[in-house]
Amino acid sequence: MNDTTVKEVTYPQCERVAEVRPQCEAISDFLNWAEAEGMVLCSMDGALESEIVRGRPQLYADFFGIDRTELEKERRAIILAHQESQTVPA
């Protein structure tokens, strides 16, 4: 009998992205509609309005609590693990 323990690797940021994807799509649909209607997402700073300059991916990440730097590390780790699993031993 083999006592080899397989370490389960988790990717919490990638899992969070998959979990919130439907909500992101709904928000995106709304923002697309709002823009087509001539609306712009702005923030209020006292009496001044300023257009929000963060891109949508960052807005979604901020709203849903996703660390984009960690997300990219996880994506790279997944790709590397896949590439290594496809390598044929010499």
Secondary structure, 3 states (H helix, E strand, C coil): CCCCCCCCCCCHHHHHHHHHHHHHHHHHHHHHHHHHCCCCCEEEECCEEEECCCCHHHHHHHHHCCCHHHHHHHHHHHHHHHHHHHCCCC
